[in-house]
Amino acid sequence: MISKAILADVPALNSLINSAYRGDTSKKGWTTEANLLEGSRTTEQELEQIIYTSKNTLLKYTEKDFLIGCVLLIEKQQQLYLGMLTVSPELQNSGTGKKLLQQAELFAAEKGLSKIIMTVISVREELISWYKRNGYHDTGAREPFPVGDIHIPISNIPLEFIVLEKEIKFNR
């Protein structure tokens, strides 16, 4: 079941997101950033702020009361920013990520937003290919990768974000 996350979900969301992107646990899945970055992917404080912000919607995917995925949706002008798409490493390749993407598209259509945009680390070729197979395309735009206490590069590969987008069809 996909539903809107609430403050009580923050500890479980924090654990899920960090387990899918960083550290040894993330290496069980194919979306890991553990070979590129150290530190946490997010914090409970960041997730609380996300939930408190009115233009944000954090969707959670649960099965049998167990949190297995989530996605952050941020309304920006006439587009929806999609971030933090997360699936438990043990359940990746099960269709959960695709279901979350489809829910994001329904959300955008319901809000009358004409496109979904996202940023992906440029060296994440397998992930970029997955998004392309799901209808997203590279806009050609690039953004600097933020380095700080949370995002600590451990690779000599220069990191930047590529901007992907997908046009959303909806009835006005």
Contacts in CASP RR format, 6 or more apart in sequence:
PFRMAT RR
TARGET T0000
AUTHOR 0000-0000-0000
METHOD contacts of the structure
MODEL  1
MISKAILADVPALNSLINSAYRGDTSKKGWTTEANLLEGSRTTEQELEQI
IYTSKNTLLKYTEKDFLIGCVLLIEKQQQLYLGMLTVSPELQNSGTGKKL
LQQAELFAAEKGLSKIIMTVISVREELISWYKRNGYHDTGAREPFPVGDI
HIPISNIPLEFIVLEKEIKFNR
1 61 0 8 1.000
1 62 0 8 1.000
1 63 0 8 1.000
2 59 0 8 1.000
2 60 0 8 1.000
2 61 0 8 1.000
2 99 0 8 1.000
2 100 0 8 1.000
2 103 0 8 1.000
3 59 0 8 1.000
3 60 0 8 1.000
3 62 0 8 1.000
4 57 0 8 1.000
4 58 0 8 1.000
4 59 0 8 1.000
4 60 0 8 1.000
5 13 0 8 1.000
5 51 0 8 1.000
5 58 0 8 1.000
5 59 0 8 1.000
5 60 0 8 1.000
5 70 0 8 1.000
6 51 0 8 1.000
7 48 0 8 1.000
7 51 0 8 1.000
9 60 0 8 1.000
9 67 0 8 1.000
10 44 0 8 1.000
10 47 0 8 1.000
10 48 0 8 1.000
10 51 0 8 1.000
11 44 0 8 1.000
12 67 0 8 1.000
13 47 0 8 1.000
13 58 0 8 1.000
13 60 0 8 1.000
13 67 0 8 1.000
13 70 0 8 1.000
14 42 0 8 1.000
14 43 0 8 1.000
14 44 0 8 1.000
14 47 0 8 1.000
16 67 0 8 1.000
16 68 0 8 1.000
16 69 0 8 1.000
16 70 0 8 1.000
16 86 0 8 1.000
16 88 0 8 1.000
17 41 0 8 1.000
17 42 0 8 1.000
17 47 0 8 1.000
17 70 0 8 1.000
17 84 0 8 1.000
17 86 0 8 1.000
18 40 0 8 1.000
18 41 0 8 1.000
18 42 0 8 1.000
19 25 0 8 1.000
19 26 0 8 1.000
19 88 0 8 1.000
19 89 0 8 1.000
20 26 0 8 1.000
20 29 0 8 1.000
20 31 0 8 1.000
20 32 0 8 1.000
20 41 0 8 1.000
20 86 0 8 1.000
20 87 0 8 1.000
20 88 0 8 1.000
20 89 0 8 1.000
20 92 0 8 1.000
21 31 0 8 1.000
21 32 0 8 1.000
21 33 0 8 1.000
21 34 0 8 1.000
21 37 0 8 1.000
21 41 0 8 1.000
21 86 0 8 1.000
22 32 0 8 1.000
22 33 0 8 1.000
22 34 0 8 1.000
22 37 0 8 1.000
22 38 0 8 1.000
22 39 0 8 1.000
22 40 0 8 1.000
22 41 0 8 1.000
23 32 0 8 1.000
23 34 0 8 1.000
24 34 0 8 1.000
25 89 0 8 1.000
26 32 0 8 1.000
26 33 0 8 1.000
26 34 0 8 1.000
26 89 0 8 1.000
27 34 0 8 1.000
27 89 0 8 1.000
28 89 0 8 1.000
28 90 0 8 1.000
29 89 0 8 1.000
29 90 0 8 1.000
29 92 0 8 1.000
30 92 0 8 1.000
30 93 0 8 1.000
30 126 0 8 1.000
30 127 0 8 1.000
31 86 0 8 1.000
31 87 0 8 1.000
31 89 0 8 1.000
31 92 0 8 1.000
31 127 0 8 1.000
32 89 0 8 1.000
33 41 0 8 1.000
33 121 0 8 1.000
33 124 0 8 1.000
35 154 0 8 1.000
35 155 0 8 1.000
36 121 0 8 1.000
36 123 0 8 1.000
36 153 0 8 1.000
36 154 0 8 1.000
36 155 0 8 1.000
36 157 0 8 1.000
36 159 0 8 1.000
37 151 0 8 1.000
37 152 0 8 1.000
37 153 0 8 1.000
37 154 0 8 1.000
37 155 0 8 1.000
38 152 0 8 1.000
38 153 0 8 1.000
38 154 0 8 1.000
39 150 0 8 1.000
39 151 0 8 1.000
39 152 0 8 1.000
40 150 0 8 1.000
41 84 0 8 1.000
41 150 0 8 1.000
42 84 0 8 1.000
42 150 0 8 1.000
43 150 0 8 1.000
47 58 0 8 1.000
50 56 0 8 1.000
50 58 0 8 1.000
50 72 0 8 1.000
51 58 0 8 1.000
55 74 0 8 1.000
55 75 0 8 1.000
55 76 0 8 1.000
56 72 0 8 1.000
56 73 0 8 1.000
56 74 0 8 1.000
56 75 0 8 1.000
57 72 0 8 1.000
57 73 0 8 1.000
57 74 0 8 1.000
57 75 0 8 1.000
57 107 0 8 1.000
58 70 0 8 1.000
58 71 0 8 1.000
58 72 0 8 1.000
58 73 0 8 1.000
58 84 0 8 1.000
59 70 0 8 1.000
59 71 0 8 1.000
59 72 0 8 1.000
59 73 0 8 1.000
59 100 0 8 1.000
59 103 0 8 1.000
59 104 0 8 1.000
59 107 0 8 1.000
60 67 0 8 1.000
60 69 0 8 1.000
60 70 0 8 1.000
61 67 0 8 1.000
61 68 0 8 1.000
61 69 0 8 1.000
61 70 0 8 1.000
61 87 0 8 1.000
61 96 0 8 1.000
61 97 0 8 1.000
61 99 0 8 1.000
61 100 0 8 1.000
62 68 0 8 1.000
67 88 0 8 1.000
68 87 0 8 1.000
68 88 0 8 1.000
68 91 0 8 1.000
68 96 0 8 1.000
69 86 0 8 1.000
69 87 0 8 1.000
69 88 0 8 1.000
69 96 0 8 1.000
69 97 0 8 1.000
69 100 0 8 1.000
70 84 0 8 1.000
70 85 0 8 1.000
70 86 0 8 1.000
70 100 0 8 1.000
71 82 0 8 1.000
71 83 0 8 1.000
71 84 0 8 1.000
71 85 0 8 1.000
71 86 0 8 1.000
71 97 0 8 1.000
71 100 0 8 1.000
71 101 0 8 1.000
71 103 0 8 1.000
71 104 0 8 1.000
72 81 0 8 1.000
72 82 0 8 1.000
72 83 0 8 1.000
72 84 0 8 1.000
72 85 0 8 1.000
73 80 0 8 1.000
73 81 0 8 1.000
73 82 0 8 1.000
73 83 0 8 1.000
73 104 0 8 1.000
73 107 0 8 1.000
73 108 0 8 1.000
74 80 0 8 1.000
74 81 0 8 1.000
74 83 0 8 1.000
75 81 0 8 1.000
75 111 0 8 1.000
75 113 0 8 1.000
76 117 0 8 1.000
78 112 0 8 1.000
78 113 0 8 1.000
78 114 0 8 1.000
78 115 0 8 1.000
79 108 0 8 1.000
79 113 0 8 1.000
79 114 0 8 1.000
79 115 0 8 1.000
79 116 0 8 1.000
79 117 0 8 1.000
79 165 0 8 1.000
80 104 0 8 1.000
80 107 0 8 1.000
80 108 0 8 1.000
80 111 0 8 1.000
80 113 0 8 1.000
80 115 0 8 1.000
80 116 0 8 1.000
80 117 0 8 1.000
80 168 0 8 1.000
81 116 0 8 1.000
81 117 0 8 1.000
81 118 0 8 1.000
82 101 0 8 1.000
82 104 0 8 1.000
82 116 0 8 1.000
82 117 0 8 1.000
82 118 0 8 1.000
83 118 0 8 1.000
83 119 0 8 1.000
85 97 0 8 1.000
85 100 0 8 1.000
85 101 0 8 1.000
85 118 0 8 1.000
87 94 0 8 1.000
87 96 0 8 1.000
87 97 0 8 1.000
87 100 0 8 1.000
88 96 0 8 1.000
98 134 0 8 1.000
101 134 0 8 1.000
104 116 0 8 1.000
105 116 0 8 1.000
105 166 0 8 1.000
105 168 0 8 1.000
108 114 0 8 1.000
108 115 0 8 1.000
108 116 0 8 1.000
108 168 0 8 1.000
108 170 0 8 1.000
109 168 0 8 1.000
109 169 0 8 1.000
109 170 0 8 1.000
110 170 0 8 1.000
112 168 0 8 1.000
112 170 0 8 1.000
112 172 0 8 1.000
113 168 0 8 1.000
114 167 0 8 1.000
114 168 0 8 1.000
114 170 0 8 1.000
115 165 0 8 1.000
115 166 0 8 1.000
115 167 0 8 1.000
115 168 0 8 1.000
116 136 0 8 1.000
116 165 0 8 1.000
116 166 0 8 1.000
116 168 0 8 1.000
117 139 0 8 1.000
117 163 0 8 1.000
117 164 0 8 1.000
117 165 0 8 1.000
118 131 0 8 1.000
118 136 0 8 1.000
118 163 0 8 1.000
118 164 0 8 1.000
118 165 0 8 1.000
119 143 0 8 1.000
119 161 0 8 1.000
119 162 0 8 1.000
119 163 0 8 1.000
119 164 0 8 1.000
120 127 0 8 1.000
120 128 0 8 1.000
120 131 0 8 1.000
120 161 0 8 1.000
120 162 0 8 1.000
120 164 0 8 1.000
121 145 0 8 1.000
121 159 0 8 1.000
121 160 0 8 1.000
121 161 0 8 1.000
121 162 0 8 1.000
122 128 0 8 1.000
122 142 0 8 1.000
122 159 0 8 1.000
122 160 0 8 1.000
122 161 0 8 1.000
122 162 0 8 1.000
123 157 0 8 1.000
123 159 0 8 1.000
128 138 0 8 1.000
128 162 0 8 1.000
128 164 0 8 1.000
131 164 0 8 1.000
132 138 0 8 1.000
132 164 0 8 1.000
134 166 0 8 1.000
135 166 0 8 1.000
136 164 0 8 1.000
136 165 0 8 1.000
136 166 0 8 1.000
137 164 0 8 1.000
137 165 0 8 1.000
137 166 0 8 1.000
138 162 0 8 1.000
138 163 0 8 1.000
138 164 0 8 1.000
139 162 0 8 1.000
139 163 0 8 1.000
139 164 0 8 1.000
139 165 0 8 1.000
140 162 0 8 1.000
140 163 0 8 1.000
141 162 0 8 1.000
141 163 0 8 1.000
142 160 0 8 1.000
142 161 0 8 1.000
142 162 0 8 1.000
142 163 0 8 1.000
143 160 0 8 1.000
143 161 0 8 1.000
143 163 0 8 1.000
144 160 0 8 1.000
144 161 0 8 1.000
145 151 0 8 1.000
145 153 0 8 1.000
145 159 0 8 1.000
145 160 0 8 1.000
145 161 0 8 1.000
147 153 0 8 1.000
153 159 0 8 1.000
END
